[in-house]
């Protein structure tokens, strides 16, 4: 590799990394705000919150990386034009293909990374994210029994915990069950603990009493106990009952859904469309790179700047991205559209490549000289 190629490639790499981090941070921040209620209402720790939202990063990066590459190419090559470095390189005899070489090498690296994200990292991380989110929202034993708060697990069922020790021991418990309005039950215990069982969580109450009132007669039944077990499994949902969304599935599960399952059979077209999207989306790294370099390397030299060409490249990238999303949505309803999901990046890359390889006009060559 020539020194000039390494020079341009280094600038492209640094710009791509910087833009990717900036865009990912912005999107991560906006998306993570959706889960603040898990901290407020569910007592989720900050570490668990950060881990939960970090699992969303692969889904962001799959979209961000090609766009960040296009922005980096526009920035670096526009800088080369402003500093007249591109004029010198052309005067040295470098062709359009040679000038675009570093951008295409960088596009190949981004394509490989997007392919790894699409085929493995995205489904693995999103599956872990959905399982963890489902567990947090439905497993009351994990985070919902907060200290100093009247925790309502269901209609007419409330649990209060005065203090929760670091060892997991619960102090000062009060349980009120009014699901049977005519016979409300109140239980109090000095201490207790949450026990995980195969069929669901249970709360062990130690040294307490159970009070039951018959509203019709006003009769109070009082029972003192050393140990009492309270079943909470009826308030939780098993994780294996949840249908896995398309983004949670690996490529083999998308192309070969379990048609014996009612949900898989109903959403079979959507699952296959997601599979084709996983294979087609990394190709846009080459599409966006070709659009960006074609916009700045072709045509006439303009001393007033390349703002029009940059805006045209941004519009072309936005149009290609919109077409990608539109075809993906249509493919879930009409399987025949799947072919267009591959044809769209192929045609866009071909058109950009033809513009790029077109010989510079006489006026452009004169201006460069």
GIHU-V517517 format. One record per pair of residues at least 12 apart in sequence whose ideal C-beta (glycine too) atoms are under 8 Angstrom apart, sorted by sequence separation. I is the first residue (numbers start at 1). J is the second residue. If there is no record, write none. Layout:
# GIHU-V517517
i	j
I	J
I	J
This chain:
# GIHU-V517517
i	j
149	161
160	172
161	173
174	186
175	187
192	204
210	222
211	223
86	99
140	153
148	161
160	173
174	187
175	188
192	205
193	206
209	222
210	223
296	309
327	340
328	341
35	49
38	52
145	159
147	161
148	162
159	173
160	174
173	187
174	188
192	206
209	223
257	271
295	309
296	310
327	341
146	161
147	162
148	163
159	174
160	175
173	188
191	206
209	224
210	225
257	272
295	310
145	161
147	163
159	175
173	189
189	205
190	206
191	207
208	224
209	225
255	271
32	49
35	52
147	164
158	175
173	190
189	206
190	207
208	225
254	271
255	272
295	312
296	313
324	341
327	344
35	53
146	164
157	175
158	176
172	190
173	191
187	205
189	207
190	208
210	228
243	261
253	271
254	272
295	313
145	164
157	176
171	190
172	191
173	192
189	208
207	226
294	313
157	177
171	191
188	208
189	209
205	225
206	226
208	228
243	263
254	274
255	275
324	344
32	53
156	177
157	178
170	191
187	208
188	209
206	227
246	267
254	275
292	313
295	316
323	344
324	345
31	53
156	178
157	179
169	191
170	192
187	209
205	227
249	271
291	313
156	179
169	192
170	193
187	210
188	211
204	227
205	228
32	56
155	179
169	193
170	194
186	210
187	211
204	228
205	229
246	270
251	275
254	278
320	344
28	53
31	56
145	170
154	179
156	181
168	193
185	210
186	211
204	229
205	230
246	271
249	274
291	316
292	317
320	345
28	54
77	103
168	194
185	211
186	212
203	229
204	230
291	317
185	212
202	229
203	230
246	273
247	274
251	278
28	56
175	203
184	212
202	230
246	274
251	279
320	348
28	57
31	60
183	212
184	213
202	231
203	232
288	317
291	320
73	103
173	203
175	205
183	213
202	232
183	214
184	215
200	231
201	232
202	233
28	60
173	205
182	214
183	215
200	232
201	233
288	320
316	348
24	57
27	60
73	106
170	203
182	215
200	233
287	320
72	106
181	215
182	216
195	229
199	233
200	234
173	208
201	236
24	60
197	233
200	236
284	320
316	352
23	60
24	61
27	64
69	106
284	321
69	107
189	228
24	64
284	324
20	61
23	64
69	110
187	228
187	230
281	324
20	64
23	67
66	110
159	203
280	324
20	65
23	68
65	110
20	68
65	113
66	114
16	65
19	68
65	114
145	194
277	328
16	68
19	71
62	114
65	117
16	69
19	72
61	114
141	194
277	331
62	117
141	196
175	230
273	328
276	331
15	71
16	72
61	117
62	118
12	69
15	72
291	348
298	355
145	203
273	331
287	345
290	348
294	352
298	356
58	117
272	331
273	332
283	342
286	345
290	349
294	353
297	356
12	72
15	75
62	122
141	201
298	358
12	73
15	76
140	201
280	341
284	345
287	348
291	352
294	355
299	360
300	361
139	201
141	203
269	331
270	332
273	335
276	338
280	342
283	345
287	349
290	352
294	356
298	360
299	361
58	121
59	122
269	332
272	335
283	346
286	349
290	353
293	356
300	363
301	364
12	76
58	122
269	333
277	341
280	344
300	364
11	76
273	338
276	341
280	345
287	352
299	364
59	125
269	335
272	338
276	342
283	349
290	356
301	367
58	125
59	126
300	367
301	368
8	76
11	79
57	125
58	126
273	341
56	125
55	125
56	126
55	126
8	80
55	128
56	129
55	129
52	129
55	132
157	235
153	232
52	132
154	234
51	132
52	133
154	235
153	235
52	136
4	89
48	136
4	94
12	102
16	106
12	103
141	232
44	136
140	232
9	102
13	106
8	102
12	106
16	110
42	136
8	103
42	137
140	235
141	236
5	101
9	105
140	236
5	102
9	106
139	236
35	133
38	136
138	236
38	137
44	143
138	237
5	105
43	143
42	143
43	144
42	144
43	146
134	237
135	239
38	143
134	239
131	239
134	242
130	242
130	244
130	245
127	244
130	248
126	245
126	247
127	248
126	248
127	249
123	247
122	247
123	248
123	249
124	250
123	250
123	251
120	250
119	250
119	251
122	278
119	278
118	278
118	279
118	281
118	282
114	281
115	282
114	282
111	282
114	285
111	283
111	285
110	285
111	286
108	285
107	285
108	286
107	286
110	289
107	288
104	286
107	289
106	289
107	290
104	289
103	289
104	290
59	247
103	292
104	293
100	290
103	293
100	293
99	293
100	297
99	297
96	297
96	298
86	297
87	301
77	292
81	296
66	282
69	285
73	289
77	293
63	281
66	284
70	288
74	292
78	296
62	281
66	285
69	288
70	289
73	292
77	296
62	282
65	285
69	289
73	293
77	297
81	301
66	287
67	288
70	291
74	295
66	288
70	292
74	296
69	292
73	296
82	305
81	306
78	306
78	310
74	310
74	313
74	314
70	313
70	317
67	317
67	321
100	356
97	356
96	356
97	357
96	357
96	358
96	359
96	360
90	360
91	368
90	368
91	369
87	368
86	368
